[in-house]
Amino acid sequence: MNLSKLSQSFKMSVKSILGNKGRSALTMLGIIIGVASVIILTGIGNGATSSITDSLSSLGTKNITVSMSRGGWGGSTRTISLSDMQKFLEENEDLVEAMSPAISSSVLLKCGNENTTSMFSAYDASYAEIKDTNVETGRFISEFDVKNRSYVCIVGSYIVKEYFGGASPLGQTVKLNGTPFKIIGTYKELGDSSESSSDNAVTVPYTTAMRFLKNKNITTFYFNAKSEDVVDIAVSEIKAYITKKLGTDSGFSVLSVAEMLDTINEIMGTLTAMLAGIAAISLIVGGIGIMNIMTVSVSERTREIGIRKAIGARTTDILLQFLVESAILSSMGGIVGIFVGFILGSIVCKLINIQFVAQFNMILLAFGFSLFIGVFFGIAPAKKAAKLHPIDALRSE
């Protein structure tokens, strides 16, 4: 195949496409929809994955969470004690540098004559070393608060706006389940500062919570590994330590943020690939559309094919012309589909407040697949055109 023949086939294909603009546009529509769907769904999937991983990463890649079952999972009725966890911290300073027990519940918060049900959490002062406390004004819980079981609290932005008119509430008092607590700090706005958001929250020292809620069993502990390099080792050691204390390896879970990130990335990657595969089906439909239109085109241009063969065009020349025409239609549809996918994907992601992340390899794969589909489904009508006998073609009306 020489370049002059390819160039001639290209020019004739472009002339044919421009001569039937409406039909050509409809032919490309299936490819456009298919490519755009792949770009949109993978971009949204990647954006959602990025958003989730960023949120988890903000918790700290050295963070390890130990969760105990209240009733015992797997038949276990025992639970680990706070003193046991403190002992592990003391004996493994080369692996973990901080530990905080955690208690969560809900409480009735009352300020003046108004009240609301707020999310309740309780930590040790060491929690500030493990995670970002998100305190905006005032301070977080101190060792003094924990040691003296102080009735102090940090409140969310919803409580500040709703009950204090947005003014600083530091030093003011709120009642939690009827017990007065002094406000020592406020949290940054994390949601939309509505009653049902994470901004309707209150935090107290865990020692105060144990007395206040009459709860002596702590079921959650947060650890901070010494470094990212020893996170996996720390997780294994904690699991082994708790298993030895309980006499069973059930009834608890030990998870690191890094482990959760790996799991989420794997799940989201599979989901995104599945969505892209579903979207790619429309590319096959688009390819069938190209085959149908090209078959019709062969029927309409039978006399033209006969004239070309009569003046010396070979079978390969006719075959090349129709294959090039299919390739042009599918590649043009792929390019338009990429632009449409970018525009619509960006709009959708903006509406759901995530970043649109379109990967270059996925764009290249979508375009390459669209080109392959166009050429593949263009082979049958191209062969049909190439096999026409010149005399039979010239006799056609």
C-alpha positions in Angstrom: 0.0 0.0 0.0 1.5 3.3 -1.0 0.8 6.7 0.4 -0.7 8.1 -2.8 -3.4 5.5 -2.8 -4.1 6.1 0.9 -4.2 9.8 0.4 -6.6 9.4 -2.5 -8.9 7.1 -0.5 -8.8 9.6 2.4 -9.9 12.5 0.1 -12.7 10.4 -1.5 -13.9 9.3 2.0 -13.9 12.9 3.3 -15.9 14.0 0.2 -18.4 11.2 0.7 -18.8 12.1 4.4 -19.3 15.8 3.7 -21.7 15.0 0.9 -24.0 13.2 3.4 -23.5 15.3 6.6 -26.8 14.3 8.2 -26.2 10.6 7.7 -22.6 10.9 8.8 -23.6 12.7 12.0 -26.1 10.0 12.9 -23.5 7.3 12.1 -21.1 8.9 14.5 -23.7 9.4 17.2 -23.4 5.9 18.6 -19.6 6.2 18.9 -20.0 9.7 20.5 -22.4 8.4 23.1 -20.2 5.4 23.8 -16.9 7.2 24.2 -18.6 10.0 26.2 -20.2 7.5 28.5 -16.8 5.8 29.2 -15.1 9.1 29.9 -17.9 10.3 32.2 -18.3 7.2 34.2 -14.6 6.6 34.7 -14.0 10.3 35.5 -16.7 10.2 38.1 -15.5 6.9 39.5 -11.9 8.1 39.8 -13.1 11.4 41.3 -15.2 9.6 43.9 -12.2 7.4 44.7 -9.9 10.4 45.0 -12.4 12.1 47.3 -12.8 9.1 49.6 -9.0 8.4 49.8 -8.3 12.1 50.5 -10.8 12.0 53.4 -9.3 8.9 54.8 -5.8 10.2 54.3 -6.7 13.3 56.3 -7.3 10.9 59.3 -3.6 10.1 59.2 -1.9 7.2 57.4 -0.3 6.1 60.7 -3.7 5.8 62.4 -4.9 2.4 63.7 -8.4 1.7 65.0 -9.2 -1.1 67.4 -12.9 -2.0 67.7 -14.3 -4.4 70.3 -17.7 -6.0 70.1 -20.0 -5.1 72.9 -21.7 -8.5 72.9 -18.8 -10.4 71.4 -18.4 -11.4 67.8 -17.9 -15.1 67.1 -19.1 -16.2 70.5 -16.6 -14.2 72.5 -18.0 -12.3 75.5 -14.7 -10.8 76.8 -13.4 -7.4 76.0 -10.0 -5.7 76.4 -9.6 -3.2 79.2 -8.2 0.3 79.1 -5.3 -0.7 81.3 -4.4 -3.5 78.9 -4.3 -1.0 76.0 -2.2 1.4 78.1 0.2 -1.5 79.0 0.6 -2.3 75.3 1.5 1.3 74.6 4.1 1.3 77.3 5.6 -2.0 76.1 5.7 -1.1 72.4 7.0 2.5 72.3 9.1 1.5 69.2 5.8 0.7 67.3 3.2 3.1 68.7 3.6 6.6 70.0 0.0 7.5 71.2 -3.2 5.9 72.2 -6.7 7.3 73.0 -9.8 5.5 74.1 -13.0 6.6 72.3 -16.6 6.7 73.4 -19.5 7.6 71.1 -23.2 8.0 71.7 -25.9 10.6 71.4 -27.0 13.1 74.0 -29.8 15.6 74.6 -28.1 19.0 74.5 -30.0 21.9 76.1 -29.1 25.6 75.9 -31.6 27.9 77.6 -35.1 26.7 76.7 -34.0 25.0 73.4 -32.6 21.5 72.9 -31.4 19.2 70.3 -30.0 15.6 70.0 -26.3 15.9 69.3 -23.6 13.4 68.4 -21.5 12.7 71.4 -17.8 11.7 71.5 -15.2 11.4 74.3 -11.4 11.1 74.0 -8.2 11.3 75.8 -5.8 14.3 75.4 -3.6 12.1 73.3 -6.3 12.1 70.6 -4.8 15.4 69.4 -1.5 13.5 68.5 -3.4 10.9 66.5 -6.0 12.9 64.5 -6.7 16.5 63.6 -9.1 17.7 66.3 -10.5 20.5 63.9 -10.7 22.9 66.9 -11.3 26.4 65.6 -11.4 28.5 68.8 -10.5 27.7 72.3 -8.7 24.4 73.0 -9.0 20.7 73.0 -9.2 18.3 76.0 -6.1 18.5 78.2 -4.5 15.9 80.5 -5.8 18.0 83.5 -9.4 17.6 82.1 -8.9 13.9 81.8 -7.3 13.4 85.2 -9.9 15.5 87.1 -12.9 14.3 85.1 -13.7 17.9 84.2 -17.2 18.7 83.0 -15.9 20.6 79.9 -16.8 20.2 76.2 -16.0 21.3 72.7 -19.1 22.0 70.5 -19.7 22.0 66.7 -20.5 25.0 64.5 -24.2 24.2 64.4 -24.5 24.6 68.1 -22.6 27.9 68.0 -24.8 29.3 65.2 -28.1 28.0 66.4 -27.8 28.6 70.2 -25.2 31.4 70.4 -26.0 33.4 67.3 -22.5 32.7 65.9 -20.9 34.6 68.8 -18.1 32.9 70.8 -19.6 30.5 73.3 -16.3 30.0 75.2 -17.0 29.9 78.9 -20.7 29.5 78.4 -22.6 26.4 79.7 -24.8 23.8 78.0 -26.5 20.8 79.5 -25.9 17.3 78.3 -28.7 15.0 79.5 -29.4 17.5 82.2 -25.8 17.8 83.4 -24.0 21.2 82.9 -20.8 21.4 80.9 -18.6 24.4 80.3 -17.6 25.1 76.7 -13.8 25.3 76.2 -13.6 25.1 72.5 -15.5 25.1 69.1 -15.0 22.9 66.1 -14.5 24.1 62.5 -17.4 23.8 60.2 -17.2 20.3 58.6 -20.6 19.9 57.0 -23.3 22.5 56.3 -23.9 23.4 59.9 -27.4 21.8 59.9 -29.0 19.8 62.7 -28.5 16.5 60.9 -24.8 17.2 60.0 -21.6 16.4 61.7 -21.5 20.0 63.0 -24.1 19.1 65.6 -21.5 17.5 67.8 -20.1 17.7 71.3 -16.9 16.2 72.8 -15.9 15.6 76.4 -13.0 13.9 78.3 -13.4 10.1 78.2 -13.1 9.9 82.0 -16.0 12.3 82.4 -18.0 10.3 79.8 -17.4 7.0 81.7 -18.9 8.6 84.9 -21.5 10.7 83.0 -22.8 7.7 80.9 -22.2 5.1 83.7 -20.2 3.1 81.1 -17.1 1.3 82.2 -16.5 -0.6 79.0 -14.6 1.1 76.2 -15.0 -0.5 72.8 -12.9 1.7 70.6 -9.2 2.6 70.8 -7.2 4.8 68.5 -3.4 4.3 68.1 -0.8 6.2 66.2 2.1 4.2 64.8 5.6 5.5 65.3 6.0 5.8 61.5 4.3 4.7 58.3 7.0 2.0 57.9 5.8 0.1 61.0 2.1 0.4 60.6 1.6 -3.2 59.4 3.9 -4.5 62.1 2.0 -2.5 64.8 -1.4 -3.9 63.5 0.0 -7.5 63.7 1.3 -6.9 67.2 -1.9 -5.4 68.5 -3.9 -8.3 67.0 -1.6 -10.8 68.7 -1.7 -9.0 72.0 -5.5 -8.8 72.1 -5.8 -12.4 71.0 -3.6 -13.5 73.8 -5.6 -11.4 76.3 -9.0 -12.7 75.1 -7.9 -16.2 74.4 -9.5 -15.9 70.9 -8.9 -14.1 67.7 -12.6 -13.1 67.3 -14.6 -10.4 68.9 -12.5 -7.5 67.7 -11.0 -5.9 64.6 -7.8 -3.9 64.1 -7.7 -1.7 61.0 -5.2 0.8 59.7 -6.1 3.8 57.5 -3.6 2.5 55.0 -5.3 -0.9 54.9 -8.7 0.7 54.5 -7.3 2.9 51.6 -6.0 -0.2 49.8 -9.4 -1.9 50.2 -11.4 1.1 49.0 -9.1 1.7 46.0 -9.5 -2.0 45.0 -13.3 -1.9 45.3 -13.6 1.5 43.6 -11.2 0.4 40.8 -13.3 -2.7 40.1 -16.5 -0.7 40.2 -15.1 1.9 37.8 -13.9 -0.7 35.4 -17.3 -2.4 35.5 -19.1 0.9 34.7 -16.6 1.5 31.9 -17.3 -1.9 30.5 -21.1 -1.3 30.6 -20.6 2.0 28.8 -18.4 0.4 26.2 -21.4 -1.7 25.1 -22.8 1.4 23.5 -19.6 1.6 21.4 -20.5 -1.8 20.0 -24.0 -0.6 19.2 -22.3 2.4 17.5 -20.2 0.0 15.5 -23.2 -1.8 14.3 -24.7 1.5 13.3 -21.6 2.2 11.2 -21.9 -1.2 9.5 -25.5 -0.6 8.7 -24.9 2.9 7.3 -21.9 1.7 5.3 -23.9 -1.2 3.8 -26.6 1.3 2.7 -23.8 3.5 1.3 -22.4 0.6 -0.7 -25.9 -0.1 -2.2 -26.4 3.6 -3.1 -22.9 3.9 -4.7 -22.9 0.7 -6.6 -22.7 2.5 -10.0 -19.9 4.7 -8.7 -17.9 1.6 -7.7 -18.5 0.0 -11.1 -17.2 3.1 -12.9 -14.1 3.2 -10.7 -13.4 -0.5 -11.4 -14.0 0.0 -15.1 -11.4 2.7 -15.3 -8.8 0.7 -13.5 -9.5 0.7 -9.7 -8.5 -2.6 -8.1 -10.4 -4.6 -5.5 -7.9 -3.4 -2.8 -8.5 0.3 -3.8 -12.3 -0.1 -3.2 -11.8 -2.0 0.0 -9.3 0.6 1.3 -11.7 3.5 0.4 -14.6 2.1 2.5 -12.3 1.1 5.4 -10.8 4.5 5.5 -14.3 6.0 5.5 -15.3 3.8 8.5 -12.1 4.8 10.3 -12.7 8.5 9.7 -16.3 8.3 11.0 -15.3 6.3 14.1 -12.3 8.5 14.9 -14.3 11.7 14.5 -17.0 10.2 16.7 -14.3 9.3 19.3 -12.8 12.8 19.3 -16.2 14.5 19.7 -17.1 11.9 22.4 -14.0 12.8 24.4 -14.9 16.5 24.4 -18.6 15.7 25.2 -17.5 13.4 28.0 -15.2 16.0 29.5 -17.8 18.7 29.5 -20.7 16.6 30.8 -18.5 14.8 33.3 -17.2 18.1 34.7 -20.7 19.5 35.1 -22.0 16.3 36.9 -19.0 16.3 39.2 -19.5 19.9 40.0 -23.1 19.3 40.9 -22.2 16.4 43.3 -19.2 18.3 44.6 -16.3 16.0 43.6 -13.4 16.4 41.3 -13.6 15.0 37.8 -10.6 12.8 37.2 -10.2 11.6 33.6 -7.1 9.4 33.2 -5.1 9.7 29.9 -4.8 5.9 29.5 -8.6 5.5 29.8 -9.1 8.3 27.2 -6.6 6.6 24.9 -8.3 3.2 25.4 -11.8 4.6 24.7 -10.6 6.3 21.5 -8.6 3.3 20.4 -11.6 1.0 21.0 -13.9 3.3 19.1 -11.5 3.3 16.1 -11.2 -0.5 16.3 -15.0 -0.9 16.4 -15.4 1.4 13.4 -12.9 -0.4 11.3 -14.0 -3.9 12.4 -17.7 -3.3 11.6 -16.7 -1.5 8.4 -14.9 -4.6 7.0 -18.1 -6.4 5.9 -19.6 -3.6 3.8 -16.1 -2.8 2.5 -15.7 -6.4 1.3 -19.1 -6.3 -0.3 -18.2 -3.2 -2.2 -14.8 -4.6 -3.2 -16.3 -7.9 -4.6 -18.8 -6.1 -6.9 -18.2 -7.0 -10.5 -17.8 -3.9 -12.7 -20.4 -5.0 -15.3 -23.0 -5.8 -12.6 -22.2 -2.6 -10.8 -22.6 -0.5 -14.0 -26.0 -2.2 -14.8 -27.4 -1.1 -11.5 -29.8 1.8 -11.4 
